[in-house]
Amino acid sequence: MPGNVTSSILFQDSDEWELIEPSVISEDAQTKYRLELTAGLYECSTTGLRIECSREVQLKYHICDWECVADFPGMEHFTPCGPLMDIAVISGKLKAVYLPHFLCLGGSPINDEVRVVHVEESGISFEKCTLTRFHAKLLNHYFSPKGVLLRIGFPVNYHCETLIYETQKSYLTLHVYLIPSEKKLIEAAENNEIKSKSKLISKPGPVSSLKTKTWYSLMTLDENKQSACNSEVQPKQLELKYKHINPDFYEVFVADPNDFHLQLMPQHHSEGVWEAKIRQGDYSQRVSSAEAEAEQKQEGCINYNGAEFVEKHRTELISRVSLVEPIADDMRDLIKEEKYTIVLNSGTRQSQMRALLDFLTTPKLKEKLYQSLLEHEHALVNDLENPE
C-alpha cells in the first residue's frame, strides 16, 4: 500500500536523462514495453516515463485506459493530467519512477491539488507527489497502475499539441486537433486519421501553455492575414479539456485554397494563442470550387456508361481485379503521385483496388478506370457486362 501522504515539492528537471527506446512486446492484445537497464537516469522515448535506478533492473510497463478507473469512488473529484501506467519490475529494484504529465507549473501553485492515483485489487488510493516540469516523482516504490490527477475546479494551464490532417475529400478539408500533450491522446488522433488515410501536415504547436475549461475558436485568414478565407469551420468552438477517447477536432473546409493561415482564438480575447501558415505545397492540389462546378456541368452533358459500370460492380472489381498495378499506372497522372503511392502500398491487391476506387470521386475518373479495365481486364469486364 502507498505510504503516508507527503507534501509536494517542485524542483527543476535534470539534463542528465538518457533517452532510450524500449523493446515492444504484445501480450493479451495489448502493446507493452520492456527495458533492461544498468544504474542511471533514463527516459522512455515512446511513453515519456522516466526511471532512476542504482543497479541493474528489468521492467515491463504499458499504458492503460483511464476509463477502467473512472467509476471508482473519489475519481469524480479529479481529472487525469497524464497517462495511466501499469509498471511491473521483473528483476532488480528501482530507485524512483517519474510519471509524465502535461500540467503547466508556471501559474498558480498547484502542488496541493495534484495526486497520483494507485489502482489496486482492493480499490484505489491517492498519494501526493513531487513535481518537475513534465513529470511527477513517486515518493514510494509500490508499483501498480498509476497516473497523475488534478483536483477538478482548480484553474490550470495545459501543455498542448495541435495536429493538422488533410483528409482525402474532393475539396480541401482539414481536421485540426487541440489536445493536451499526452502520447495516448496523440496516438488516438493518429489512429482516427490513419483509418481514413489522412495525411499529417506537420506544423509547430503552441509555444505557451493554454488555459483549460476555455472555449477556443479556429479562424482561417488569407495569406496577408487581412481578411477571413472563404471557408467553413465546424464546430465553431471547442473546449480544451482532457478526453481520453475519441478526441475532438475542428473540420475545416476551404473553398478556393491558396496560402492561408489557421489561428486559434480563446473566447472573449482579441489575440490568438497559436497560428500556422498552410502553404500550397503542404497539401495535395485540388481544383477550386468554381472549376469543379464548371467541370461537373460539362460532365453532365457526357454519357459516362463506364462510370456507371464502375459504380455498379465496385464489390466485384475489388475482389476480382488481379492486375491492379498496371491499372494504377494508367490512373497515375489523374490521381497524382501521393495517392498513387498509397494505392501501391495498401497491401493485398484487394486493398489496393479498394484504395484506388476510393480516390475516384468523379464520373470522369471512373470512366478512365473503365477504359483501363477494358485494356487490362477485358475478360472480367465482359463477364460482368454479360452475365449468363
C-alpha positions as CSV (number, residue, x, y, z in Angstrom):
1,M,0.0,0.0,0.0
2,P,1.2,3.6,-0.6
3,G,2.9,5.1,2.4
4,N,2.0,8.2,4.4
5,V,1.0,11.3,2.5
6,T,3.9,13.7,2.0
7,S,3.9,17.3,0.9
8,S,4.5,18.1,-2.7
9,I,7.7,19.8,-3.8
10,L,8.6,21.5,-7.1
11,F,12.1,21.1,-8.4
12,Q,13.9,21.6,-11.7
13,D,14.4,18.9,-14.3
14,S,17.8,17.4,-14.7
15,D,19.6,17.4,-18.0
16,E,21.2,14.0,-17.4
17,W,18.4,11.7,-18.6
18,E,19.3,9.3,-21.3
19,L,16.7,8.8,-23.9
20,I,16.2,5.1,-24.5
21,E,13.9,3.1,-26.9
22,P,12.1,0.2,-25.2
23,S,11.5,-3.3,-26.7
24,V,7.9,-3.7,-27.8
25,I,6.0,-6.8,-27.0
26,S,2.4,-7.9,-27.4
27,E,0.6,-9.6,-24.6
28,D,-3.2,-10.2,-24.2
29,A,-3.9,-8.0,-27.2
30,Q,-2.0,-5.1,-25.6
31,T,1.1,-3.3,-26.6
32,K,3.7,-3.5,-23.8
33,Y,7.2,-2.2,-23.3
34,R,10.3,-3.7,-21.7
35,L,13.5,-2.2,-20.6
36,E,16.8,-3.8,-19.3
37,L,18.8,-1.1,-17.6
38,T,22.0,-0.6,-15.6
39,A,22.5,2.2,-13.0
40,G,21.5,5.6,-14.3
41,L,18.7,8.0,-15.3
42,Y,16.6,7.0,-18.3
43,E,13.6,8.3,-20.2
44,C,11.4,6.1,-22.4
45,S,11.3,7.6,-25.9
46,T,7.9,6.1,-26.6
47,T,5.9,6.9,-23.4
48,G,7.9,9.7,-21.6
49,L,8.2,7.5,-18.5
50,R,11.4,8.2,-16.5
51,I,13.3,5.6,-14.5
52,E,16.0,6.2,-11.9
53,C,17.9,3.1,-10.8
54,S,21.2,2.4,-8.8
55,R,21.6,-1.1,-10.0
56,E,20.6,-3.4,-12.9
57,V,16.9,-3.7,-13.3
58,Q,14.4,-5.2,-15.8
59,L,10.8,-3.8,-16.0
60,K,7.7,-4.1,-18.1
61,Y,5.0,-1.5,-18.5
62,H,2.1,-0.3,-20.6
63,I,-0.4,2.5,-20.8
64,C,-3.9,1.7,-19.5
65,D,-7.2,3.4,-20.3
66,W,-8.5,5.9,-17.7
67,E,-12.0,4.6,-18.4
68,C,-11.2,1.5,-16.3
69,V,-10.9,3.5,-13.1
70,A,-13.5,6.3,-13.9
71,D,-16.2,4.8,-11.7
72,F,-14.1,4.3,-8.6
73,P,-15.2,6.4,-5.5
74,G,-13.1,9.6,-5.3
75,M,-12.3,9.8,-9.0
76,E,-15.2,12.2,-9.6
77,H,-13.2,14.8,-7.8
78,F,-10.2,14.6,-10.2
79,T,-9.3,14.8,-13.9
80,P,-6.4,13.0,-15.5
81,C,-3.4,15.0,-16.5
82,G,-1.1,12.3,-17.8
83,P,-1.2,8.6,-18.8
84,L,-2.3,5.8,-16.5
85,M,0.7,3.5,-16.5
86,D,1.0,-0.1,-15.2
87,I,4.6,-0.8,-14.2
88,A,5.9,-4.2,-13.2
89,V,9.5,-4.9,-12.0
90,I,10.8,-8.2,-13.4
91,S,14.1,-8.2,-11.5
92,G,16.2,-5.7,-9.5
93,K,14.9,-2.6,-7.7
94,L,14.0,0.9,-8.9
95,K,15.2,4.0,-7.0
96,A,12.4,6.2,-8.4
97,V,9.8,6.5,-11.1
98,Y,8.7,9.7,-12.8
99,L,5.3,9.7,-14.4
100,P,4.7,12.1,-17.3
101,H,2.1,14.9,-17.0
102,F,1.0,17.8,-19.2
103,L,0.3,20.4,-16.4
104,C,1.9,23.8,-16.7
105,L,3.5,24.7,-13.4
106,G,4.2,28.4,-14.2
107,G,1.0,29.8,-12.9
108,S,-0.8,29.5,-9.5
109,P,0.7,26.9,-7.1
110,I,-0.9,23.6,-7.7
111,N,1.1,21.2,-5.5
112,D,-1.7,20.5,-3.1
113,E,-4.2,19.9,-5.9
114,V,-2.2,17.1,-7.6
115,R,-2.3,13.5,-6.7
116,V,-1.1,10.2,-8.0
117,V,-3.8,7.5,-8.1
118,H,-2.8,3.9,-7.3
119,V,-5.1,1.2,-8.7
120,E,-5.1,-2.0,-6.6
121,E,-7.2,-5.1,-6.3
122,S,-8.9,-3.6,-3.2
123,G,-9.7,-0.3,-4.9
124,I,-7.8,2.9,-5.4
125,S,-5.8,5.3,-3.2
126,F,-4.4,8.7,-3.7
127,E,-0.8,9.9,-2.9
128,K,0.8,13.3,-3.0
129,C,3.9,13.6,-5.2
130,T,6.9,15.7,-6.1
131,L,6.5,17.6,-9.3
132,T,9.0,18.5,-12.0
133,R,8.2,20.5,-15.1
134,F,6.9,17.5,-17.1
135,H,6.9,14.6,-14.5
136,A,5.7,13.6,-11.1
137,K,8.2,11.7,-8.9
138,L,6.7,9.0,-6.8
139,L,7.6,9.1,-3.1
140,N,7.2,5.3,-2.6
141,H,8.2,2.3,-4.6
142,Y,5.0,0.3,-4.5
143,F,4.1,-0.4,-8.1
144,S,0.6,-0.7,-9.5
145,P,-1.3,1.1,-12.3
146,K,-0.9,4.7,-11.5
147,G,-1.2,8.2,-13.1
148,V,-1.3,11.9,-12.2
149,L,-4.5,13.6,-11.3
150,L,-5.6,17.2,-10.8
151,R,-8.5,18.2,-8.5
152,I,-11.5,19.3,-10.6
153,G,-12.3,23.0,-10.5
154,F,-8.7,24.2,-10.0
155,P,-7.7,26.7,-12.7
156,V,-4.6,25.5,-14.6
157,N,-2.9,25.5,-18.0
158,Y,-2.0,22.5,-20.1
159,H,0.9,22.0,-22.4
160,C,-0.8,21.2,-25.7
161,E,-0.4,19.9,-29.2
162,T,-2.1,21.0,-32.4
163,L,-2.3,18.2,-35.1
164,I,-3.4,19.1,-38.6
165,Y,-4.5,16.3,-41.0
166,E,-5.5,16.6,-44.7
167,T,-8.4,14.3,-45.5
168,Q,-9.0,12.5,-48.8
169,K,-12.1,14.5,-49.6
170,S,-12.5,16.1,-53.1
171,Y,-12.2,19.7,-51.7
172,L,-9.5,20.7,-49.3
173,T,-10.8,19.6,-45.9
174,L,-8.6,19.6,-42.8
175,H,-9.1,18.0,-39.3
176,V,-7.4,20.1,-36.7
177,Y,-6.9,18.7,-33.2
178,L,-6.3,20.7,-30.0
179,I,-5.3,18.2,-27.3
180,P,-3.1,18.0,-24.2
181,S,0.5,16.8,-24.8
182,E,-0.1,13.2,-23.9
183,K,1.2,10.4,-26.1
184,K,-2.0,8.3,-25.7
185,L,-4.2,11.2,-26.9
186,I,-1.8,11.9,-29.8
187,E,-1.9,8.2,-30.7
188,A,-5.7,8.2,-30.6
189,A,-5.9,11.1,-33.0
190,E,-3.3,9.4,-35.3
191,N,-5.3,6.2,-35.3
192,N,-8.5,8.0,-36.2
193,E,-6.9,9.6,-39.2
194,I,-4.9,6.6,-40.4
195,K,-8.2,4.7,-40.9
196,S,-9.3,7.4,-43.3
197,K,-5.8,7.6,-45.0
198,S,-5.5,11.3,-44.0
199,K,-2.1,12.9,-44.3
200,L,-0.4,14.8,-41.4
201,I,0.6,18.4,-42.2
202,S,3.4,19.0,-39.7
203,K,3.4,22.4,-38.1
204,P,4.8,23.7,-34.8
205,G,2.4,23.6,-31.8
206,P,1.6,26.3,-29.3
207,V,4.6,27.9,-27.8
208,S,2.9,28.7,-24.5
209,S,0.6,26.5,-22.4
210,L,-3.2,27.1,-22.8
211,K,-5.9,27.6,-20.2
212,T,-8.2,24.7,-19.6
213,K,-12.0,24.9,-19.3
214,T,-11.8,27.6,-22.0
215,W,-13.5,27.6,-25.4
216,Y,-11.4,28.2,-28.5
217,S,-12.4,29.2,-32.0
218,L,-10.3,28.3,-35.1
219,M,-10.1,31.1,-37.6
220,T,-8.9,30.9,-41.3
221,L,-7.2,34.0,-42.6
222,D,-5.9,34.9,-46.1
223,E,-2.1,35.0,-46.9
224,N,-1.8,38.6,-45.6
225,K,-4.0,38.0,-42.6
226,Q,-6.2,40.9,-43.6
227,S,-9.5,39.0,-44.0
228,A,-11.1,35.7,-43.5
229,C,-10.9,32.9,-46.1
230,N,-13.8,31.5,-48.0
231,S,-14.1,28.6,-45.6
232,E,-16.3,26.7,-43.1
233,V,-15.2,25.5,-39.7
234,Q,-17.2,23.1,-37.6
235,P,-17.7,23.2,-34.7
236,K,-17.4,26.9,-34.2
237,Q,-15.7,26.4,-30.8
238,L,-14.1,23.5,-28.8
239,E,-13.4,23.4,-25.1
240,L,-9.9,22.5,-24.0
241,K,-10.2,19.5,-21.7
242,Y,-8.9,16.0,-21.2
243,K,-10.9,13.5,-23.2
244,H,-9.2,10.1,-23.1
245,I,-11.1,8.5,-26.1
246,N,-12.2,10.0,-29.4
247,P,-10.5,13.4,-29.1
248,D,-12.5,16.3,-30.7
249,F,-11.3,18.2,-33.7
250,Y,-12.3,21.1,-36.0
251,E,-13.3,20.2,-39.5
252,V,-12.0,23.0,-41.8
253,F,-13.4,23.2,-45.4
254,V,-11.5,25.7,-47.7
255,A,-13.4,26.5,-50.9
256,D,-10.6,28.1,-53.0
257,P,-7.3,27.3,-51.3
258,N,-4.1,29.1,-51.8
259,D,-1.7,30.0,-49.0
260,F,-3.7,30.7,-45.8
261,H,-3.4,30.9,-42.0
262,L,-5.0,29.0,-39.2
263,Q,-5.4,30.9,-36.0
264,L,-6.6,29.7,-32.6
265,M,-8.5,32.3,-30.6
266,P,-9.7,31.9,-27.0
267,Q,-13.2,33.1,-26.2
268,H,-13.5,36.8,-25.1
269,H,-9.9,37.5,-26.3
270,S,-8.8,39.5,-29.3
271,E,-5.4,37.9,-29.8
272,G,-4.6,34.4,-31.0
273,V,-2.7,31.9,-28.9
274,W,-1.5,29.7,-31.9
275,E,-1.0,30.2,-35.6
276,A,0.1,28.1,-38.5
277,K,0.6,29.1,-42.2
278,I,-0.7,26.5,-44.6
279,R,1.1,26.8,-47.9
280,Q,0.0,25.2,-51.2
281,G,3.0,22.8,-51.0
282,D,1.6,21.5,-47.7
283,Y,-1.5,19.9,-49.2
284,S,-2.5,18.0,-52.3
285,Q,-3.5,20.2,-55.2
286,R,-7.2,20.3,-55.9
287,V,-9.4,22.2,-58.3
288,S,-11.2,25.2,-57.0
289,S,-14.9,25.0,-56.2
290,A,-15.7,27.2,-59.3
291,E,-13.6,24.9,-61.5
292,A,-15.2,21.8,-60.0
293,E,-18.7,23.3,-60.7
294,A,-17.8,24.0,-64.3
295,E,-16.4,20.5,-64.7
296,Q,-19.5,18.9,-63.2
297,K,-21.7,20.9,-65.7
298,Q,-19.6,19.8,-68.6
299,E,-19.6,16.2,-67.4
300,G,-23.4,16.4,-67.1
301,C,-23.5,16.6,-70.9
302,I,-21.4,13.5,-71.4
303,N,-22.7,9.9,-71.2
304,Y,-20.5,8.0,-68.8
305,N,-21.6,4.4,-69.2
306,G,-18.2,3.3,-68.0
307,A,-18.5,5.2,-64.8
308,E,-21.9,3.6,-64.1
309,F,-20.2,0.2,-64.7
310,V,-17.6,1.0,-62.1
311,E,-20.1,2.1,-59.5
312,K,-22.4,-0.9,-60.1
313,H,-19.6,-3.5,-59.9
314,R,-17.4,-2.0,-57.2
315,T,-17.5,-5.0,-55.0
316,E,-16.7,-7.4,-57.8
317,L,-13.9,-5.2,-59.0
318,I,-12.3,-5.2,-55.5
319,S,-12.4,-8.9,-55.2
320,R,-11.6,-10.0,-58.8
321,V,-9.2,-7.5,-60.4
322,S,-5.8,-9.0,-60.4
323,L,-3.7,-6.5,-62.5
324,V,-4.0,-3.6,-60.1
325,E,-0.6,-2.1,-60.7
326,P,-0.8,-1.5,-64.5
327,I,-4.3,-0.1,-63.9
328,A,-2.9,2.2,-61.2
329,D,-0.2,3.2,-63.7
330,D,-2.9,4.3,-66.1
331,M,-4.5,6.5,-63.4
332,R,-1.3,7.9,-62.1
333,D,-1.4,11.3,-63.8
334,L,-5.0,11.8,-62.8
335,I,-4.8,10.9,-59.1
336,K,-1.3,12.3,-58.6
337,E,1.8,10.8,-57.2
338,E,0.9,10.7,-53.5
339,K,-2.4,8.8,-54.0
340,Y,-0.7,6.5,-56.5
341,T,1.9,5.6,-53.8
342,I,-0.8,5.0,-51.2
343,V,-2.6,2.6,-53.6
344,L,0.6,0.6,-54.3
345,N,1.4,0.5,-50.5
346,S,-2.0,-0.7,-49.5
347,G,-1.0,-4.4,-49.1
348,T,-3.1,-7.0,-50.9
349,R,-4.5,-6.4,-54.4
350,Q,-8.0,-6.2,-52.9
351,S,-6.8,-3.4,-50.6
352,Q,-5.0,-1.7,-53.5
353,M,-8.1,-1.8,-55.6
354,R,-10.3,-0.5,-52.8
355,A,-7.9,2.4,-52.2
356,L,-7.9,3.2,-55.9
357,L,-11.7,3.2,-56.1
358,D,-11.9,5.4,-53.0
359,F,-9.8,8.1,-54.8
360,L,-12.1,8.1,-57.9
361,T,-14.6,10.7,-56.9
362,T,-15.9,12.0,-60.3
363,P,-17.5,10.3,-63.3
364,K,-14.5,11.4,-65.4
365,L,-12.1,9.4,-63.2
366,K,-14.3,6.4,-63.1
367,E,-14.7,6.5,-66.9
368,K,-10.9,6.5,-67.2
369,L,-10.7,3.5,-64.9
370,Y,-13.3,1.7,-67.1
371,Q,-11.1,2.3,-70.2
372,S,-8.1,0.8,-68.3
373,L,-10.1,-2.2,-67.2
374,L,-11.1,-2.8,-70.9
375,E,-7.4,-3.0,-71.7
376,H,-6.0,-5.0,-68.8
377,E,-9.1,-7.0,-67.5
378,H,-11.1,-7.4,-70.7
379,A,-12.4,-10.9,-69.8
380,L,-13.6,-9.7,-66.4
381,V,-15.4,-6.7,-67.9
382,N,-17.1,-8.9,-70.4
383,D,-18.1,-11.4,-67.7
384,L,-19.6,-8.6,-65.6
385,E,-21.4,-6.9,-68.5
386,N,-22.8,-10.2,-69.9
387,P,-23.6,-12.5,-67.0
388,E,-25.1,-15.8,-68.1
